[in-house]
Amino acid sequence: MSAPELAGWTHVYSGKVRDLYVPADSSAPGAKDRVLVVASDRISAFDHVLASEIPDKGRILTQLSLWWFEQLKVPNHVISADEGVPAEVAGRAMICRKLDMYPVECIARGYLTGTGLAEYRQSQTVCDVPLPAGLVDGSRLEPAIFTPSAKAEVGEHDENINYDAVVKLVGAETAGTLRSLTLEIYAAAEAVARGRGIILADTKVEFGLDPATGGVTLGDEVLTPDSSRFWDAALYAPGAAQPSFDKQYVRDWLTSPESGWDKASDTPPPMLPADVVERTRARYVEAYERLTGRTFE
């Protein structure tokens, strides 16, 4: 599960899912401004990277992100997903512009669930945004709200913060840009997904400053099952947790008696059974195919 060695590229960082490389020859034209982003088949749950992998997950996430980058009218960091990409990681890698990333996870919520629901039940707010009384798990939020979090190190929880904290981190002008772009992306993607029978409940996007243009630029992945909650519109029923197009099967099995794993312990999660791996892969493929209208090959 270690990052592969790639000719012409030097590995510099690995996150839960992605491996980053820079050109081995830093004197080559444009080398200092480029980074190779490789999506692995690793999967994480409850802040652990699992020993099991999900076949084709890296390709699905990359191809879905590329499709969304094409749909959105927001500057992004992709230079090429073909020319210059090493053959060993073709289909799951992108050559991108280096960005000075902002230390904020930009989250748009159009539905109340997850950590937002937990805060709402305590204070009737999410990231200090006041909400109406009487909402339940799965209630739609109109309009969608911006609920940022501060980035944490790998293995740690991101911390929900309010808008004032974002202003302190990046300044008032940039904070306003991050909020408006996040909500713009959510609105555009929510409409596309709804037209395909899928509800986009919430999504996380990340931005950085492009040194070449001086503009705020969309980076990382975008609108994948790893960064977003997608629900089947035909099954939507507010008042309970909704089935989602992500690692739901993984989470459900890990918290079941069958796994024998205590998520409150320091023990790494066990290997996933073959049927959980296959059902999880199938869920990712279904999300890709329903959203893009393409067949995953």
N, C-alpha and C positions, 0 to 999 in steps of 0.2 A: 504493500500500500504506500510505499515511499514514492516521492516524485520521480518520474523517469528522467534519465539523462538524455538530453536532446542536443545534437550537433549544432554548433553555432549559437547556443543559448546557455546562460548560466542561471541555475536555480537560485532564487533569493528568498523565497517565502512560501509557506504552505499554510492555508487556512483549513477550516473544517472540510471544505469540499474542493477548493481551488488551489492550484499551484501557480506561482508567478515566476517568470524568467525575464532576464534582460539580455540584450545581445552580448555575446562573448567578446566581440570586437567593439569596444566602446568608441573607437575612433572612426567607425564607419559612418557615412552620412545619415543623419537622423537617428543614430543609435541611442543617444542619450534621452531622446523623447519617446522611446518605444518600450512596451512591455508585452510579453506573451502571457495571455491568461488561459490556463488549461483547466477545464472542468473534469474532475475525476468521477469515478463511480462510487465514491465514498458517500455514506449517509450518516447524519448525526441525529440524535434524539436525546432530549433531557440533558443537553450540554455535553454529551459524550459522542465521540466519533466511534461508530460501531466497527467491529472486526469484519462483519459481513459487508459486501458491496452489492449494489443494485445494477445488474448489467444494463448498459446503454444509457444510464442516467446522465452521465456527463454529456453525451451527444444530444440527448433530449433537451437538457437545460440550455445548452449552447444554441441549438437550432431554434428553440422557442424564443430565446432572448433576441437572436438576430432578426427573427420575424417581427417581433414587437418593435425593435429599433426602427425597422422600416415603416411601421404604421404610425409611429409617434412623430409629431412635429417639434421635437426637442433635440438640441445638439447632443450628440453622444460621442463616446470615445473610440469607436471601432474604426480601424484603418483597413483591415482585411481579415477575412475568414478563409481565404484561399491562398493567394500568392504569398509565399514566404513562410507559410505555416508548415512545420515539420510533418512529414508523412505519418510518423508514428502517432500523432495526436490529431490528424485531420478529422474534421467534423466535430471536434470537441474543444477547439482552441480558437482564439481570436488574437490578432496583433492589434494592440490598442495604443492610443496616446497616453503617456503618463500624465496623471492629474494630481494636483495637490488636494487630496481628499479632505472634505469637511468632517469633523468628528461627531457627526449627527446621523442617526438612522432616521430617514424621513418616511413617516408612515401616514397613510391616508386610510381612514376607516369609514366605510359606508354602511356597516352593520356592526352591531354590538355583540362581541363575543370575546373569549380568551381573557387576557389580562385586563382589557378594557372593561369587560363585564365585571371582573372582580373589584376593580376600583369603583365602578358605578354603584355596586351594591353597598359600598362603604360610604360613599360621599356624593353620589348622584353626579359625578364628574368623570371625565377621562382626560388625564394630563391637565387637570384644572379647567377643562372646558365644561361648562354646566350643560346638563342634558335634561329633558323632560322627565317627569316622574312616570312610573308604570311600565318602563321598558323591560323586556325579557331577553334571554339568550336568543340571538338571531334577529332582534328588532332592527329595522332599517333606520339609518340616520340620514335625515334630509335637512340641510345639505350634509355631505360628507365632512369629516373633521380631520384636522392635522394634529397627529398625536406623536410627537418625536420621542426618540430615546437617545441616550448617550452611548456611544460605542464602547463595548467592553473587550477585554482581551479574550483570546480563544479559551473556552472552558468556563468563562464567567458569563453572568447574566447581563444583558443590556439593561440600562436603568431608564424607565420612563421619566421624562422631564417635561416641563411646561414651556410655553413659547418664550417667556422671559429668559429662561435659561439658554435657549438657542441664541437669543439676541446677545447674551453675555459671551457665548462661545464664538460667534462668527460676525457679530455686528448687526445693526438694525436693517441695513439695506440688503445684505446677503440673506438674513433670516427671512425677510419678506419674499425674496426671490425663491428661496427653498420651499417655503410654504405654498406659494402660488404655483410653482412648477409641479410640486407633488400632487396637489389637488387637480391640476390640469391633466396630468398623466392618468390619475385615477378616473376622472370623468370620461376621458376618451376611451380608456380600456374597459371601463364598466359597460359602456354602450356597445362596444364590439362583442364582449363576452355575452352580454344579455341577448344579443341577436343570434347567438349560437347555443342558447339554452343553458348558459352557465352564469352564475352570480359571482361577481368579484366582491367578496366581503371586505377585504382589506389588502393592502400591499405595502411593501417596504422598498424604497429606492434609495440610492446613494448618489451623491453629487460631489464633484471636485472642481477646482479652478484649473482651467486649461492655460498654462503659462504662455502658450503661443498666441492665444486669442484674447486672453483676459476675461473670458466668459465662463459662466457657471455651466457645467457640462455633466450629462448623465453618464454614470460609470457602472462598473460591476455587472451584475445580471439585472434583468428587468422582467417582471410579470411572469415568473415561473412558479411552479408549485412549491418550490423551496422558499420563495420570497413573498408569496401571496396565498390567501385563502380563496380557493375556488370551490363553489358548491354547485350541485346539480339543481337547476331551477325547478325541475319537475318534482323534486323531493323536498323542496324548501318548506319547512314548517316551524315558524318561530315558537320558542318556548323550551327548546332543548338544543343540545349540540347537533350541528348539521354534518352529515357525511361529506368529506372533503377530498379533493384530488391531490393528495400529498402523501405524507408518511403516516397516515392514520393507522394503517394495518400494523406498522412497526410499533407505534406508540401503544396501540391496544394490546399487542402481544407482549410487549415488555412489561406492561402493568398487570398482566393476567397471571393467575396462579401457575399456569403452564410454564412460564419462563423461570419462575423461582427467583426473580431478581428484585431486590429492594432498591428503588431509585434514590432513597434517602441515604444509602450506604456509599462508601467510597469504592465499592467493587465495580469493575467495568461490566457493561451489559454482556450477556451471553451471545453466542452466534445465533443468527436468525434461522428458523426452519425454512426449507426450500419453498414451501407453499407461501409463506409470508413474503419472501423475496420475489417470487413470481407475481403475486397479486399486487405488490407495491409497484413493480415494473409496469404491469398492465395499467395501473392507475395513472402513472406518469405518461405512458403512451396515449391513453385515452384523452387526457388533458391536451396534449400536443395536437392530436388529430382533430378534436372537436373545435379547438380554438383556431387553428390555422386552416382547416379544411384540407390538409395534406395527409398523405399516408406516410407513416414513419417507416423508413427502410434502413 
